[in-house]
């Protein structure tokens, strides 16, 4: 009898485990594109010292591109195709931001982006992960 209960518990655990993994990281809920754009704009405003007018324009740009990127991710295309399209979107967004930001702010944005990219790479190397997250900053 004890053996049967162990087998049932083991089978239930095997069946439930994929569901638990599919839930994602605990405490990390999926944010809407609007929430991501707002958070990104707030971070840029703080890090780059944007004026209220610049912040509003940057917010509009961020929202537009985060929506396009969300549609791209939902399309289910090949990873390489998505990577190329994401890079093209980031470059186009950077061109729009260049028109809103001062030369100093734009340079600082690019420096911070490279610094964050290096930190992420070091973190992945330390954890042994080979997966490269997309960075659309």
FIKOLZA-1660 file (N, C-alpha, C; in steps of 0.1 Angstrom, whole numbers, plus 5000, padded with zeros to 4 digits):
% residues 137
   i   px   py   pz ch aa at
   1 5008 4988 5000  A  X  N
   1 5000 5000 5000  A  X CA
   1 5009 5013 5000  A  X  C
   2 5019 5013 5008  A  X  N
   2 5028 5024 5009  A  X CA
   2 5035 5026 4996  A  X  C
   3 5038 5016 4989  A  X  N
   3 5045 5017 4976  A  X CA
   3 5036 5023 4966  A  X  C
   4 5023 5020 4966  A  X  N
   4 5013 5025 4957  A  X CA
   4 5012 5040 4959  A  X  C
   5 5011 5044 4971  A  X  N
   5 5010 5059 4974  A  X CA
   5 5022 5066 4969  A  X  C
   6 5034 5061 4971  A  X  N
   6 5046 5067 4966  A  X CA
   6 5046 5068 4951  A  X  C
   7 5041 5058 4945  A  X  N
   7 5041 5058 4930  A  X CA
   7 5031 5069 4925  A  X  C
   8 5019 5070 4932  A  X  N
   8 5009 5080 4928  A  X CA
   8 5015 5094 4930  A  X  C
   9 5021 5096 4941  A  X  N
   9 5027 5109 4944  A  X CA
   9 5038 5113 4934  A  X  C
  10 5046 5103 4931  A  X  N
  10 5057 5105 4921  A  X CA
  10 5051 5108 4907  A  X  C
  11 5041 5101 4903  A  X  N
  11 5034 5103 4890  A  X CA
  11 5028 5117 4890  A  X  C
  12 5021 5121 4901  A  X  N
  12 5015 5134 4901  A  X CA
  12 5026 5145 4901  A  X  C
  13 5037 5143 4907  A  X  N
  13 5048 5153 4907  A  X CA
  13 5054 5154 4893  A  X  C
  14 5055 5143 4886  A  X  N
  14 5060 5143 4872  A  X CA
  14 5050 5151 4863  A  X  C
  15 5038 5149 4865  A  X  N
  15 5028 5156 4857  A  X CA
  15 5026 5170 4860  A  X  C
  16 5028 5174 4872  A  X  N
  16 5026 5188 4876  A  X CA
  16 5039 5197 4874  A  X  C
  17 5051 5191 4874  A  X  N
  17 5063 5198 4873  A  X CA
  17 5064 5207 4861  A  X  C
  18 5060 5202 4849  A  X  N
  18 5061 5211 4837  A  X CA
  18 5052 5223 4839  A  X  C
  19 5041 5222 4845  A  X  N
  19 5032 5233 4848  A  X CA
  19 5038 5243 4857  A  X  C
  20 5045 5239 4867  A  X  N
  20 5051 5248 4876  A  X CA
  20 5063 5256 4869  A  X  C
  21 5070 5249 4860  A  X  N
  21 5081 5256 4853  A  X CA
  21 5075 5266 4843  A  X  C
  22 5064 5262 4836  A  X  N
  22 5058 5271 4826  A  X CA
  22 5053 5284 4832  A  X  C
  23 5051 5284 4845  A  X  N
  23 5046 5296 4852  A  X CA
  23 5056 5308 4852  A  X  C
  24 5069 5305 4849  A  X  N
  24 5079 5315 4849  A  X CA
  24 5085 5317 4863  A  X  C
  25 5093 5328 4864  A  X  N
  25 5099 5330 4877  A  X CA
  25 5089 5335 4887  A  X  C
  26 5090 5330 4900  A  X  N
  26 5081 5335 4910  A  X CA
  26 5083 5350 4913  A  X  C
  27 5072 5357 4914  A  X  N
  27 5073 5371 4917  A  X CA
  27 5076 5380 4906  A  X  C
  28 5078 5374 4894  A  X  N
  28 5081 5382 4882  A  X CA
  28 5069 5380 4872  A  X  C
  29 5060 5390 4873  A  X  N
  29 5048 5389 4864  A  X CA
  29 5051 5396 4851  A  X  C
  30 5044 5392 4841  A  X  N
  30 5045 5398 4828  A  X CA
  30 5039 5412 4828  A  X  C
  31 5047 5422 4823  A  X  N
  31 5042 5435 4822  A  X CA
  31 5037 5438 4808  A  X  C
  32 5027 5447 4808  A  X  N
  32 5021 5450 4795  A  X CA
  32 5031 5459 4787  A  X  C
  33 5030 5460 4774  A  X  N
  33 5039 5469 4767  A  X CA
  33 5039 5483 4772  A  X  C
  34 5027 5488 4776  A  X  N
  34 5026 5501 4781  A  X CA
  34 5034 5503 4794  A  X  C
  35 5033 5493 4803  A  X  N
  35 5041 5494 4815  A  X CA
  35 5056 5493 4813  A  X  C
  36 5060 5485 4803  A  X  N
  36 5074 5484 4800  A  X CA
  36 5079 5497 4794  A  X  C
  37 5071 5503 4785  A  X  N
  37 5075 5516 4779  A  X CA
  37 5076 5527 4790  A  X  C
  38 5066 5527 4799  A  X  N
  38 5066 5537 4809  A  X CA
  38 5079 5536 4819  A  X  C
  39 5081 5523 4822  A  X  N
  39 5093 5521 4831  A  X CA
  39 5106 5525 4824  A  X  C
  40 5107 5521 4811  A  X  N
  40 5119 5525 4804  A  X CA
  40 5121 5540 4803  A  X  C
  41 5110 5547 4800  A  X  N
  41 5110 5561 4799  A  X CA
  41 5114 5568 4812  A  X  C
  42 5109 5562 4823  A  X  N
  42 5112 5568 4836  A  X CA
  42 5127 5566 4839  A  X  C
  43 5132 5554 4836  A  X  N
  43 5147 5551 4838  A  X CA
  43 5155 5560 4829  A  X  C
  44 5151 5562 4817  A  X  N
  44 5159 5571 4808  A  X CA
  44 5158 5586 4813  A  X  C
  45 5147 5590 4818  A  X  N
  45 5145 5604 4823  A  X CA
  45 5155 5606 4835  A  X  C
  46 5156 5596 4843  A  X  N
  46 5164 5597 4855  A  X CA
  46 5179 5596 4851  A  X  C
  47 5183 5586 4843  A  X  N
  47 5197 5584 4840  A  X CA
  47 5202 5595 4831  A  X  C
  48 5194 5600 4822  A  X  N
  48 5199 5610 4812  A  X CA
  48 5195 5625 4815  A  X  C
  49 5187 5627 4826  A  X  N
  49 5184 5640 4830  A  X CA
  49 5175 5647 4819  A  X  C
  50 5165 5640 4815  A  X  N
  50 5156 5646 4804  A  X CA
  50 5147 5656 4810  A  X  C
  51 5144 5666 4802  A  X  N
  51 5134 5676 4805  A  X CA
  51 5120 5670 4804  A  X  C
  52 5110 5677 4809  A  X  N
  52 5096 5672 4808  A  X CA
  52 5092 5670 4794  A  X  C
  53 5096 5679 4785  A  X  N
  53 5092 5679 4771  A  X CA
  53 5099 5667 4764  A  X  C
  54 5112 5665 4767  A  X  N
  54 5120 5654 4762  A  X CA
  54 5114 5640 4767  A  X  C
  55 5110 5640 4780  A  X  N
  55 5105 5628 4786  A  X CA
  55 5092 5624 4779  A  X  C
  56 5083 5634 4776  A  X  N
  56 5071 5631 4769  A  X CA
  56 5073 5625 4755  A  X  C
  57 5083 5631 4748  A  X  N
  57 5086 5627 4734  A  X CA
  57 5092 5613 4734  A  X  C
  58 5101 5611 4744  A  X  N
  58 5108 5598 4745  A  X CA
  58 5097 5587 4749  A  X  C
  59 5088 5591 4757  A  X  N
  59 5077 5581 4761  A  X CA
  59 5069 5577 4749  A  X  C
  60 5066 5586 4740  A  X  N
  60 5058 5583 4728  A  X CA
  60 5066 5574 4719  A  X  C
  61 5079 5576 4718  A  X  N
  61 5088 5568 4709  A  X CA
  61 5089 5554 4716  A  X  C
  62 5091 5553 4729  A  X  N
  62 5093 5540 4735  A  X CA
  62 5080 5532 4734  A  X  C
  63 5069 5538 4736  A  X  N
  63 5056 5531 4735  A  X CA
  63 5054 5526 4721  A  X  C
  64 5056 5534 4711  A  X  N
  64 5054 5529 4697  A  X CA
  64 5063 5517 4694  A  X  C
  65 5076 5517 4698  A  X  N
  65 5085 5507 4695  A  X CA
  65 5083 5494 4704  A  X  C
  66 5078 5496 4716  A  X  N
  66 5076 5484 4725  A  X CA
  66 5063 5477 4719  A  X  C
  67 5054 5484 4714  A  X  N
  67 5042 5478 4708  A  X CA
  67 5046 5470 4695  A  X  C
  68 5054 5476 4687  A  X  N
  68 5059 5469 4675  A  X CA
  68 5067 5456 4679  A  X  C
  69 5075 5458 4689  A  X  N
  69 5084 5446 4693  A  X CA
  69 5075 5435 4699  A  X  C
  70 5065 5439 4707  A  X  N
  70 5055 5429 4712  A  X CA
  70 5048 5421 4701  A  X  C
  71 5044 5428 4690  A  X  N
  71 5038 5422 4679  A  X CA
  71 5048 5413 4672  A  X  C
  72 5060 5417 4671  A  X  N
  72 5071 5409 4665  A  X CA
  72 5073 5396 4673  A  X  C
  73 5073 5397 4686  A  X  N
  73 5075 5385 4694  A  X CA
  73 5063 5376 4693  A  X  C
  74 5051 5381 4692  A  X  N
  74 5039 5373 4692  A  X CA
  74 5038 5366 4678  A  X  C
  75 5045 5371 4668  A  X  N
  75 5044 5365 4655  A  X CA
  75 5049 5351 4654  A  X  C
  76 5058 5348 4663  A  X  N
  76 5063 5334 4663  A  X CA
  76 5073 5331 4652  A  X  C
  77 5080 5341 4647  A  X  N
  77 5089 5339 4636  A  X CA
  77 5102 5332 4642  A  X  C
  78 5111 5329 4632  A  X  N
  78 5124 5323 4635  A  X CA
  78 5132 5332 4644  A  X  C
  79 5140 5327 4654  A  X  N
  79 5147 5336 4663  A  X CA
  79 5157 5345 4655  A  X  C
  80 5163 5340 4645  A  X  N
  80 5173 5348 4638  A  X CA
  80 5166 5359 4630  A  X  C
  81 5154 5356 4625  A  X  N
  81 5147 5367 4618  A  X CA
  81 5142 5377 4628  A  X  C
  82 5137 5373 4639  A  X  N
  82 5133 5382 4650  A  X CA
  82 5145 5391 4655  A  X  C
  83 5157 5384 4656  A  X  N
  83 5168 5392 4660  A  X CA
  83 5172 5403 4651  A  X  C
  84 5172 5400 4638  A  X  N
  84 5175 5410 4627  A  X CA
  84 5165 5421 4627  A  X  C
  85 5152 5417 4628  A  X  N
  85 5141 5427 4628  A  X CA
  85 5142 5436 4641  A  X  C
  86 5145 5429 4652  A  X  N
  86 5147 5437 4665  A  X CA
  86 5158 5447 4664  A  X  C
  87 5169 5443 4658  A  X  N
  87 5180 5452 4656  A  X CA
  87 5177 5464 4647  A  X  C
  88 5169 5461 4636  A  X  N
  88 5165 5472 4627  A  X CA
  88 5156 5481 4635  A  X  C
  89 5147 5476 4643  A  X  N
  89 5138 5484 4651  A  X CA
  89 5145 5493 4661  A  X  C
  90 5155 5487 4667  A  X  N
  90 5163 5494 4677  A  X CA
  90 5171 5506 4670  A  X  C
  91 5177 5503 4658  A  X  N
  91 5184 5513 4651  A  X CA
  91 5175 5524 4647  A  X  C
  92 5163 5521 4642  A  X  N
  92 5153 5531 4638  A  X CA
  92 5149 5540 4650  A  X  C
  93 5147 5533 4662  A  X  N
  93 5143 5540 4674  A  X CA
  93 5154 5549 4678  A  X  C
  94 5166 5545 4677  A  X  N
  94 5178 5553 4681  A  X CA
  94 5179 5565 4672  A  X  C
  95 5175 5564 4659  A  X  N
  95 5175 5576 4651  A  X CA
  95 5165 5586 4655  A  X  C
  96 5153 5581 4659  A  X  N
  96 5143 5590 4664  A  X CA
  96 5147 5597 4677  A  X  C
  97 5153 5589 4686  A  X  N
  97 5158 5594 4699  A  X CA
  97 5169 5605 4697  A  X  C
  98 5177 5603 4687  A  X  N
  98 5188 5612 4684  A  X CA
  98 5183 5626 4681  A  X  C
  99 5170 5627 4675  A  X  N
  99 5164 5640 4672  A  X CA
  99 5159 5646 4685  A  X  C
 100 5156 5639 4695  A  X  N
 100 5150 5644 4708  A  X CA
 100 5161 5647 4718  A  X  C
 101 5171 5639 4719  A  X  N
 101 5181 5640 4729  A  X CA
 101 5192 5650 4725  A  X  C
 102 5199 5656 4734  A  X  N
 102 5211 5663 4731  A  X CA
 102 5222 5653 4728  A  X  C
 103 5233 5658 4721  A  X  N
 103 5244 5650 4718  A  X CA
 103 5250 5643 4730  A  X  C
 104 5250 5651 4741  A  X  N
 104 5256 5645 4754  A  X CA
 104 5247 5634 4759  A  X  C
 105 5234 5636 4759  A  X  N
 105 5224 5626 4764  A  X CA
 105 5225 5614 4756  A  X  C
 106 5225 5615 4743  A  X  N
 106 5226 5604 4734  A  X CA
 106 5238 5596 4736  A  X  C
 107 5249 5603 4737  A  X  N
 107 5262 5596 4740  A  X CA
 107 5262 5588 4753  A  X  C
 108 5256 5594 4763  A  X  N
 108 5255 5588 4776  A  X CA
 108 5246 5576 4775  A  X  C
 109 5235 5577 4768  A  X  N
 109 5226 5565 4766  A  X CA
 109 5233 5554 4759  A  X  C
 110 5241 5556 4749  A  X  N
 110 5248 5546 4743  A  X CA
 110 5259 5540 4752  A  X  C
 111 5265 5548 4760  A  X  N
 111 5275 5543 4770  A  X CA
 111 5269 5534 4780  A  X  C
 112 5257 5538 4785  A  X  N
 112 5250 5530 4795  A  X CA
 112 5245 5517 4789  A  X  C
 113 5241 5518 4777  A  X  N
 113 5236 5505 4770  A  X CA
 113 5248 5495 4769  A  X  C
 114 5259 5500 4765  A  X  N
 114 5271 5491 4763  A  X CA
 114 5275 5486 4777  A  X  C
 115 5275 5494 4787  A  X  N
 115 5278 5490 4801  A  X CA
 115 5268 5479 4805  A  X  C
 116 5255 5481 4803  A  X  N
 116 5245 5471 4807  A  X CA
 116 5247 5458 4799  A  X  C
 117 5251 5459 4787  A  X  N
 117 5253 5447 4778  A  X CA
 117 5265 5439 4784  A  X  C
 118 5275 5446 4788  A  X  N
 118 5287 5439 4793  A  X CA
 118 5284 5432 4807  A  X  C
 119 5276 5439 4815  A  X  N
 119 5272 5434 4828  A  X CA
 119 5263 5421 4826  A  X  C
 120 5254 5422 4816  A  X  N
 120 5246 5410 4813  A  X CA
 120 5254 5399 4808  A  X  C
 121 5264 5402 4800  A  X  N
 121 5272 5391 4794  A  X CA
 121 5280 5385 4805  A  X  C
 122 5285 5393 4815  A  X  N
 122 5293 5387 4826  A  X CA
 122 5284 5379 4835  A  X  C
 123 5272 5383 4837  A  X  N
 123 5262 5376 4845  A  X CA
 123 5259 5362 4839  A  X  C
 124 5257 5362 4826  A  X  N
 124 5254 5350 4819  A  X CA
 124 5266 5340 4819  A  X  C
 125 5278 5346 4818  A  X  N
 125 5290 5338 4819  A  X CA
 125 5292 5332 4833  A  X  C
 126 5289 5340 4843  A  X  N
 126 5290 5335 4857  A  X CA
 126 5280 5324 4860  A  X  C
 127 5268 5325 4854  A  X  N
 127 5257 5315 4856  A  X CA
 127 5258 5303 4847  A  X  C
 128 5267 5304 4836  A  X  N
 128 5268 5293 4827  A  X CA
 128 5258 5293 4816  A  X  C
 129 5249 5303 4816  A  X  N
 129 5238 5303 4806  A  X CA
 129 5244 5307 4792  A  X  C
 130 5239 5300 4782  A  X  N
 130 5243 5303 4768  A  X CA
 130 5233 5312 4761  A  X  C
 131 5221 5313 4767  A  X  N
 131 5210 5320 4761  A  X CA
 131 5213 5335 4761  A  X  C
 132 5211 5342 4750  A  X  N
 132 5213 5356 4750  A  X CA
 132 5200 5364 4749  A  X  C
 133 5197 5371 4760  A  X  N
 133 5184 5378 4760  A  X CA
 133 5185 5390 4750  A  X  C
 134 5173 5393 4744  A  X  N
 134 5173 5405 4735  A  X CA
 134 5172 5417 4744  A  X  C
 135 5180 5427 4739  A  X  N
 135 5181 5440 4747  A  X CA
 135 5176 5451 4737  A  X  C
 136 5165 5457 4740  A  X  N
 136 5160 5467 4731  A  X CA
 136 5160 5481 4738  A  X  C
 137 5171 5484 4743  A  X  N
 137 5173 5497 4750  A  X CA
 137 5179 5507 4740  A  X  C
% end
